[in-house]
Amino acid sequence: RLVREFVAQNNTSQIKHVIQILSQEFALSQHPHSRKGGLIGLAACSIALGKDSGLYLKELIEPVLTCFNDADSRLRYYACEALYNIVKVARGSVLPHFNVLFDGLSKLAADPDPNVKSGSELLDRLLKDIVTESNQFDLVGFIPLLRERIYSNNQYARQFIISWILVLESVPDINLLDYLPEILDGLFQILGDNSKEIRKMCEVALGEFLKEIKKNPSSVKFAEMANILVIHCQAADDLIQLTAMCWMREFIQLAGRVMLPYSSGILTAVLPCLSYDDRKKNIKEVANVCNQSLMKLVIPEDDETDEAKQSMALPAEPTSEESLSKPEAASSGESLHCGRSELDMPALNQPLSFPCSSERIQVTLNLDGIVQVLDCHLHDMSSIGMMTRIAVLKWLYHLYIKTPRKMFRHTDSLFPILLRTLSDESDEV
């Protein structure tokens, strides 16, 4: 009643005074009953304030959140109830305080007391409704907190995180895809949870992301996620491995040569799967597609020596080898970013016809890295399956056809192993 009167008189200093007494002398008191009274009082305050409660949210919310850590579960429940009433009145005005609310809720989601947990679920649903109907959500500010919380090992905390990711994914104004590189690793870890329900939820969330990636590949940060996939393609858990491998297949097909710099990692993950038996037939099939698609990305232009590119850009005297490779380099249509010529160009205001940054990456095929992986598998012929051995040999053949000049450097080390492989127990090998 007091607060209502003060609102009518527009007496802000008295309102602040009432809130301060309720929080300092009651909600944060040493005595549990005073704390309960303070919490009920703060909720009553915000109800009386109505739409004005937005002006006092910091003062109303902070003492309640402190009580979330109370040792007495009844008090944690009261705190939950009080916060529910505060948020219900303030609605969209609570969004600037979203991170502290989320932080408090993620702890209560794992509360050992079932009453507190169900109370926190009501508050959680209310907060989700507010975020869904508002266009004021600060995603940039929220991502660091999400990135930290996604690594929780607690089942309920994981469920809480995934449920929020699903909600944020469903809001048209929120583009979570931009921040996927920050949370993808955590999502794959949750996919390995012991609870069937959580694995299912996580699968749905990852499926939604993959749908979006296929819809707008031009805005996807493929390169930033490539190594995360390489790691999870080698997981011991079948579901994680299959999901990561399916993502890898889409990435290679959608991003093309952007994935080339990661080839040695991809091969390390994919080659062993080619020898899987029927128990892991799905993984084997997807790995096979990844392997074939990756192979197609290697083209004759990858055989140009770096000196050839230099000789085009810098007018130096070409050596005989360089002069041989010059016409080839020119025909590949690569625009080169290394020489003076680009800086001397006069009118820079017209659009430049350089490939965009994602295409610039595509020239760098790390052939030495790929050969090292293949070499490693060849040395280890006895312990790898027949289909993997055949795939390694097909790769070597493919590289000799497409990039003979660069492969020639590796012949000394490969030749003796290939000779040895002639006596492999498999006729096909």
Secondary structure, DSSP 4 states (H G I P E B T S, - for coil): -HHHHHHHHT-HHHHHHHHHHIIIIIITSSSHHHHHHHHHHHHHHHHHHGGGGGGGHHHHHHHHHHHTT-S-HHHHHHHHHHHHHHHHHHGGGGGGGHHHHHHHHHHHTT-SSHHHHHHHHHHHHHHHHHHHH-S---HHHHHHHHHHHTT---HHHHHHHHHHHHHHHH-TT--GGGGHHHHHHHHHHHTT-S-HHHHHHHHHHHHHHHHHHHH-GGG--HHHHHHHHHHHTT-SSHHHHHHHHHHHHHHHHHHGGGGGGGHHHHHHHHGGGGG--GGGHHHHHHHHHHHHHHHHH--GGGG--HHHHHHHHS--PPPHHHHHHHHHHHHTT----SSTHHHH-S--SSPP-PPPHHHHGGG---HHHHHHHHHHHHHTGGGS-HHHHHHHHHHHHHHHHH-HHHHHTTHHHHHHHHHHHTT-SSS--
